[in-house]
Amino acid sequence: AYAAVLWQQANENRQNSTEKACFGISLPEEKLNDFRDEQIGQLQELMQEATKPNRQFNITESRKPTF
């Protein structure tokens, strides 16, 4: 069911590419209070990984060797 929600949101995002993408569902504070400390830590790590800049490669200009 959750995968279907993400699929629908991805399709809507493609159609409305001018808006900022928002995926998933909101997590009310009441449900967040039911999580164990370990789960909160995992969510924080996931958020940090998901929101850090997308720098997979470090590309620099190639320069001609000087002789």
C-alpha positions in Angstrom: 0.0 0.0 0.0 2.8 2.4 0.9 4.6 1.7 -2.4 1.5 2.6 -4.2 1.3 5.9 -2.4 5.0 6.6 -3.4 4.3 5.6 -7.0 1.3 8.0 -7.2 3.3 10.8 -5.6 6.2 10.3 -8.1 3.8 10.4 -11.0 2.1 13.6 -9.7 5.6 15.1 -9.2 6.5 14.5 -12.8 3.3 16.2 -14.0 3.8 19.2 -11.6 7.5 19.6 -11.9 7.4 23.3 -10.9 6.4 22.4 -7.4 8.8 21.0 -4.8 8.6 17.2 -4.5 7.1 15.8 -1.4 7.1 12.1 -0.9 5.6 9.8 1.8 3.0 10.6 4.4 3.0 12.9 7.4 3.9 11.4 10.8 1.8 12.8 13.6 3.5 13.6 16.9 1.3 11.0 18.6 2.7 8.2 16.5 6.2 9.5 16.8 5.9 9.3 20.6 5.3 5.5 20.2 8.7 4.9 18.6 11.6 3.5 20.5 14.8 5.6 20.9 16.5 3.3 18.4 13.8 3.9 15.8 14.0 7.7 16.3 17.8 7.5 15.7 17.2 5.5 12.5 14.7 8.0 11.2 17.2 10.8 11.9 20.0 9.0 10.0 17.6 8.4 7.1 16.6 12.1 7.0 20.3 13.2 7.1 21.1 10.8 4.2 18.0 11.8 2.2 18.6 15.5 2.5 22.3 15.8 2.0 23.6 17.3 -1.3 23.7 14.8 -4.1 27.5 14.8 -4.8 28.3 11.4 -6.1 31.2 12.5 -8.3 33.8 15.2 -8.1 34.3 16.3 -11.7 37.1 18.8 -12.6 38.1 20.3 -15.8 40.7 18.3 -17.6 43.8 20.4 -18.4 46.3 19.8 -21.2 49.7 18.8 -19.8 52.5 21.3 -20.3 55.7 20.1 -21.8 
